[in-house]
Amino acid sequence: MIKAVIFDFFGVLVGKGFEHTYRNAGGDPVKDHLFIEDMLGQSNLGMINANEFNLSMSNRLGIDLDKWIKAVKQAEQADEDLLDYIVGLRKSYKTAILSNSNKGVIKEKVGQERLDQCFDVIVVSADVGLVKPDPAIYDLTAEELGVEDQECIFIDDRKPFVEAAKSVGMTSILYRDQDSKSLINQLKTLLV
């Protein structure tokens, strides 16, 4: 029986994923793949802070830091319809965010009040020293929610992270096309 729903943050609740953000700022995420993975890896483990990450991106792209930050803000808008759905979902299920991200970034994007409305638990890679697709971060999230892995639905826009959640026994949804209406319908079907 499903007792909890766990959402990825970037690419599901906010924005369309980092590649979209990077492209939005004028970058080529294919050409700069190794650089992006390195910087995201450091950021997600808290090895560099958000300011250092932003500076590295603006330097790589050869643009002002302000221009990079503006591009990020434009690309990383919260999906308010999905967040509104989660407020209702929370009446019957536990809810969580499981995100590879740096400290404080999630609160900055959505605001503490909205997070409190929507989620019981927020697990951030930089806070816990684990990153998806490490199975331990999925186990930790379920444990924080007070449920078993098999009692969770996990949603992410990246296939390796969905596969890792399946490997620990979670029901998983690969979020495609940033279509929250379709996702909500999938959840309603699974939660009947």
C-alpha positions as CSV (number, residue, x, y, z in Angstrom):
1,M,0.0,0.0,0.0
2,I,1.3,3.4,-1.0
3,K,1.8,5.8,2.0
4,A,4.2,8.4,0.6
5,V,5.0,10.3,-2.6
6,I,8.5,11.6,-3.1
7,F,9.2,14.3,-5.7
8,D,12.5,15.4,-7.3
9,F,12.9,19.2,-7.2
10,F,14.6,20.5,-10.3
11,G,13.0,19.3,-13.5
12,V,9.8,18.2,-11.7
13,L,8.6,20.9,-9.2
14,V,10.8,23.7,-10.6
15,G,12.1,24.3,-14.1
16,K,12.8,21.8,-16.8
17,G,16.1,20.5,-15.7
18,F,19.6,22.0,-15.6
19,E,20.3,21.4,-19.3
20,H,17.4,23.6,-20.1
21,T,18.6,26.3,-17.7
22,Y,22.1,26.2,-19.2
23,R,20.8,26.4,-22.7
24,N,18.5,29.3,-21.7
25,A,21.7,31.2,-20.6
26,G,23.3,30.6,-24.0
27,G,25.3,27.5,-23.2
28,D,25.7,24.2,-25.0
29,P,24.9,21.5,-22.4
30,V,26.1,18.7,-24.8
31,K,29.5,20.3,-25.4
32,D,30.0,21.3,-21.8
33,H,28.6,18.0,-20.3
34,L,31.7,17.1,-18.4
35,F,32.1,20.6,-16.9
36,I,28.4,20.7,-15.9
37,E,28.5,17.2,-14.3
38,D,31.7,18.2,-12.4
39,M,30.2,21.4,-11.1
40,L,26.8,19.9,-10.3
41,G,28.6,17.0,-8.5
42,Q,30.6,19.5,-6.3
43,S,27.5,21.6,-5.7
44,N,25.3,18.6,-4.9
45,L,27.7,17.4,-2.2
46,G,28.1,20.9,-0.8
47,M,31.8,21.1,-1.8
48,I,31.1,24.5,-3.3
49,N,28.3,26.8,-2.3
50,A,25.6,28.3,-4.5
51,N,27.5,31.5,-5.1
52,E,30.6,29.6,-6.2
53,F,28.5,27.4,-8.5
54,N,26.8,30.4,-10.1
55,L,30.2,32.1,-10.6
56,S,31.6,29.0,-12.3
57,M,28.7,28.9,-14.7
58,S,28.8,32.6,-15.6
59,N,32.6,32.3,-16.1
60,R,32.2,29.3,-18.3
61,L,29.5,31.0,-20.4
62,G,31.5,34.3,-20.5
63,I,28.5,36.3,-19.2
64,D,28.0,38.6,-16.2
65,L,26.9,36.8,-13.0
66,D,23.8,39.0,-13.1
67,K,22.9,37.7,-16.6
68,W,23.4,34.1,-15.4
69,I,21.2,34.6,-12.4
70,K,18.5,36.2,-14.5
71,A,18.6,33.3,-16.9
72,V,18.3,30.9,-14.0
73,K,15.3,32.7,-12.5
74,Q,13.5,32.7,-15.9
75,A,14.2,29.0,-16.4
76,E,13.5,27.8,-12.9
77,Q,9.9,28.7,-12.2
78,A,7.9,26.6,-9.7
79,D,5.0,24.6,-11.1
80,E,2.3,26.1,-9.0
81,D,-0.4,23.7,-10.3
82,L,1.6,20.7,-9.2
83,L,2.4,22.3,-5.8
84,D,-1.3,23.0,-5.3
85,Y,-2.1,19.4,-6.1
86,I,0.5,18.3,-3.5
87,V,-1.2,20.4,-0.8
88,G,-4.3,18.3,-1.3
89,L,-2.3,15.0,-1.7
90,R,-0.7,15.6,1.7
91,K,-4.1,15.2,3.4
92,S,-3.9,11.5,2.7
93,Y,-0.2,10.7,2.0
94,K,3.1,11.8,3.3
95,T,5.1,13.9,0.9
96,A,8.8,14.6,0.4
97,I,11.3,16.3,-1.8
98,L,14.5,14.3,-2.6
99,S,16.9,16.5,-4.5
100,N,20.5,16.6,-5.6
101,S,21.1,20.2,-4.8
102,N,23.1,22.6,-2.6
103,K,22.2,23.8,0.8
104,G,19.5,26.5,1.0
105,V,18.7,26.4,-2.8
106,I,15.3,24.8,-2.5
107,K,14.0,27.3,0.1
108,E,15.3,30.1,-2.0
109,K,13.4,28.9,-5.1
110,V,10.0,28.2,-3.5
111,G,10.0,29.8,0.0
112,Q,9.7,28.2,3.4
113,E,6.0,28.8,3.7
114,R,5.2,27.0,0.5
115,L,7.5,24.1,1.4
116,D,5.8,23.8,4.8
117,Q,2.4,23.7,3.1
118,C,3.5,20.9,0.7
119,F,6.1,18.6,2.3
120,D,6.6,16.6,5.4
121,V,10.3,15.9,4.6
122,I,13.0,17.5,2.5
123,V,16.1,15.5,1.8
124,V,18.9,17.5,0.1
125,S,22.1,15.8,-1.1
126,A,24.4,18.5,0.2
127,D,22.9,18.2,3.6
128,V,23.1,14.4,3.9
129,G,26.3,13.7,2.0
130,L,24.6,11.3,-0.4
131,V,23.5,11.9,-4.0
132,K,21.1,10.1,-6.3
133,P,21.4,7.5,-7.7
134,D,23.0,6.1,-4.5
135,P,20.3,3.7,-3.0
136,A,21.1,4.9,0.5
137,I,19.6,8.4,-0.2
138,Y,16.2,6.7,-1.2
139,D,16.3,4.5,1.9
140,L,17.1,7.6,4.0
141,T,14.1,9.5,2.5
142,A,11.7,6.7,3.3
143,E,13.1,6.4,6.8
144,E,12.6,10.1,7.4
145,L,9.0,9.7,6.2
146,G,8.5,6.7,8.6
147,V,7.6,4.4,5.7
148,E,9.1,1.4,3.9
149,D,10.7,1.9,0.4
150,Q,7.9,-0.3,-1.1
151,E,5.3,2.2,0.3
152,C,6.7,5.1,-1.8
153,I,6.1,6.5,-5.2
154,F,9.1,8.4,-6.5
155,I,9.0,10.9,-9.4
156,D,12.1,12.2,-11.2
157,D,12.9,13.6,-14.7
158,R,16.1,11.6,-15.0
159,K,15.9,7.9,-15.9
160,P,19.0,6.7,-13.9
161,F,17.4,8.2,-10.7
162,V,14.1,6.5,-11.4
163,E,15.8,3.2,-12.0
164,A,17.7,3.5,-8.7
165,A,14.4,4.2,-6.9
166,K,12.9,1.0,-8.5
167,S,16.0,-1.0,-7.4
168,V,15.2,-0.3,-3.7
169,G,11.5,-1.2,-4.3
170,M,9.9,2.2,-4.9
171,T,7.1,2.6,-7.5
172,S,8.7,5.1,-9.9
173,I,7.5,7.6,-12.5
174,L,9.8,9.1,-15.1
175,Y,8.5,12.7,-15.5
176,R,8.5,13.6,-19.1
177,D,7.7,16.8,-21.0
178,Q,7.1,18.8,-17.8
179,D,3.4,17.9,-18.2
180,S,2.0,18.2,-14.6
181,K,-1.5,17.4,-15.7
182,S,-0.4,14.0,-17.0
183,L,1.7,13.4,-13.9
184,I,-1.3,14.2,-11.6
185,N,-3.5,11.8,-13.7
186,Q,-0.8,9.1,-13.3
187,L,-0.7,9.6,-9.6
188,K,-4.5,9.5,-9.3
189,T,-4.5,6.2,-11.1
190,L,-1.7,4.7,-8.9
191,L,-3.3,6.0,-5.7
192,V,-6.8,4.6,-6.3
